[in-house]
Amino acid sequence: MSYQIIIPKPVQKQLDGLPDNICDRLIKRIVALQDNPRPRGCVKLQGYENEYRIRIGDYRIRYEVDDQNAIIVLLHCKNRKDIYRG
């Protein structure tokens, strides 16, 4: 089953603001989520029902998985020092 990935405008802006080499690495991992929404190395975030995090160097991708509708919604793509701030 292939999941649909939704990238909200604020997350797209976060990606656009990153250096090209880092952005390319993140996009590669985001696209891979279509086939496997919980890849090896992903971490389920405590306190959230369906939120996960993937680590790529100093950057993190936070996303939510909706298995019923086969949808992945990206929440954040930021540096690790900024990802958990409100």
QUIJOWO-V105898 format. One record per run of one state. SS is the DSSP state (a for helix, b for strand, c for the rest). FROM is the first residue (numbers start at 1). LEN is the number of residues. Records with the same first field share a line. If there is no record, write none. Layout:
SS = FROM-LEN, FROM-LEN
This chain:
c = 1-3, 8-1, 17-3, 33-10, 45-6, 57-2, 67-4, 80-7
b = 4-4, 43-2, 51-6, 59-8, 71-9
a = 9-8, 20-13
